[in-house]
């Protein structure tokens, strides 16, 4: 899949990126980690869903990049917010209809991230520290059916860096909803991943078109460092 114009390097886009970040100077960001959990990241869980071995590797690379972002955020006093999927066998009935043609079929053991099971555990050495915001959801978006928006407002958060798994699903939904809650949204393209490169690239293209500034982990880490120097 060829890169869209949204991702081509050009002076105009560089100027726009700089202007966007400049508009956020003095405002408080947060890193939002979406669904970096065993059932969405561990090779044993996602291997059959990945289209190629490279896609499996890209998930692990994204988890490592998210770890870098979390470390940088903590170093520079940027809040880290954790969004996790927790399901049970009575939730996601519409999802079951979409995949299996019936809302009444039992979801079975394949239901991801069942609350209280190892599948719902944080993955890749990432986990919240005491005092960090943790929100549980049972749908794609971190804002649907949760108090995430209220907790962000209470914490004084002004803009969001949205990361996690997977790009085209829960990251996409959370980033779009964040924008509709009037948050500027930054999505580092290497700190999220899908089980197919085509899904990842398509989602980033739509995010860049409609709701988010798509950039890199290195750029965000640099902005955090510059922010702490000038604070």
N, C-alpha and C positions, 0 to 999 in steps of 0.2 A: 504494500500500500504506500503510495507516494505521500510525502509530508504535505500538509496543507499550507496555504500561505500564512496561516497563523503561526507556524513554527519556523518559517524560513528566516535565516539571519539577514537583517537589513538595518541600516542606520535608523530608519523610521521606527522599526519595532524596538530597537535599543533605546531610542529617545522616549518612546511610549512607556517602556518598562521602567525607565528611570523616573519618569513623571509620576507613574503610579506609586512607586515606592516613596518618592518624595512627598506625595500627598499623605502618606502614612506616618511621616516623621512625628515623633512625640506622642503617638498613639500606642496603645497596649495590644500586642498580639497574643495569640495562644496557638500552640500546636495541638491539633485534634487527631488522635490516633483511632482509626476506625477498623474494628474487627480483625485485629492482628491476633488471631486465635488458632488453636490447633487444627480445627476442622477446615480452616481456610488457608493455612500456611504449611502444615507439616507434609513432607513428601508422601507419607503413607496415606494421608487423607486426600490429597489433591492430585496425586500422580495420574490416576485414571482420567481425570478431567482436563489435564494439560494437553494441548494439541501437539506439542513437540517437547523434547528434553530442554530446549532453550527456554521455553515458557516456564518450566519448573524452576530452572536456574534463575530466571528473572524475578520470580516471587521471592526467592531467598535473597537476591541482591536488593530488592525493594525493602525487605525486612531489615537488612543491614543499614540501608540508607535511613530508614525511619529511626533506627537506633542512634545514628549520628545526630539526627535532628533533635531527638529527645535529650541526648547528652548536651548538645549545644544550648537547647532551651533552658535546661536546668542550670547550666553554667552561667547563663546570662539573665537569669531571673525572669524567664518567659514561662508563663503557666503552661502545663501539659494537661490536656483533657482526654479522657479515655472513654471511647464508645464501644460497647460490647453487645453482641447478639446473644440473647438467652431465650431459647425457645422451650416449649413443651409440646406434648403430642396433641394438644388442643389448639395450638396456634398455627398460623400460616395455612389455613384451610383454602384460601383463594390461591396461594402459591401451589398447593397440591392440585387444585382444579386446573391451573394453567399447565402443569407438567404431566398430570395423569388423567385429566378429563373428569374428575369428580372431587367435590368437596367432602364427600363422606368416606372415602377410602382412608384407612389408617395410614398415618405418615410413616410408621415403621422406624427401624433403627437407623435409617439413612438420614433422618432429620438432623440438620447440622446444629452444633452448639447447644445441645440440650442442657438446660440449667443444672448445675451440680455434677456434670460429667466431665471426664478429661477432655472431651471434644471442645468444651467451652473455655478451657484454660487459655491464658495468654501464651503467646508463642515467641520463640526466638530470643529468649532472655529479656523480653520486654514485659514490664508490668508496672502498675501504678505505685507510686510512693505514698505514704500517709499524707493526707491533706490535699492530694490532687483530686480533681473532679472526676468521678466515674459515673457513667450513665449506661443503664441497661435498656435495650430496645428489643422488640420482637418483629421489626419490619426492616426495610432497607435503610431508611433515613434515620439519622440520629435525632432528628427533631420531631418525628411523628410519635405521638403517644408518650413523650418524655418531657422532663422539665429542663432540657438542655438549654433552650433559649433563655429561660429565667435565670439559670445558674450562671450563664455567661454574662448576662447583664449585671447580676449581683456582684460578679468578680471584676467588673469594670473592663471587660474585654472589648476591644474596638475592631480588630480584624483577625482573620483566621488563616492558618496554614493547615490544609486538610490533607491527610495522608491515609494509607491503609490498603485494605483488600476488600473487594476487588474494584479496579478502576471503573469498570462499566456498570457496576451495581451499587454497592453501598457507599463507596467514595463519591460516585457521580450523584447519587440521590442526596447525600448529606451536603455536598458542596453547593448544589443547586438550591436546596432549602436554606442554607446559610445565607446565600445571596438574597433570597426572598425575605429573610429576616433582617435585611439591610446591613449585612456584614460584607466588607471587601474580602474576597477569598483568593488565596494563593495556593496553587496545587503544584508541588514539585513532581515533575514527570517521572523521576527515578525513585521516588518514595511512595509509589503505588504500583500495582501490577494486576494483570489479568491472567487467565489460563490460556489465552491466545493473544498473540501480539496484535492481531487485527482488531480485537475488542478494545485493547488498551489504547491504541492509536485513535480509533474512532471516538472513544469516550473523551480523550483529551481534546480532540478537535471540537467536539460539541461543547465541552466546558469552556474552551477558549472563546468560542463564538458567543456563548450566552451568559456565562456566569462567573468565570474565574480567570485569573492571570496564571498561565502555565509557565513554570520556570524550572529551576533545578535545586537540588539540595544544597549544593555549594553556594548558590546565590543567596538562599535563605539564611544559611549559617553565617555568611558574610554580613548580611543585614543585621542579624542578631548581635554579632560582635561590634559592629559600628554603633548600634543602638546603645549598647552598654557603655561604650567609650564616651558617648556624648551625653549620657544620662546624668 
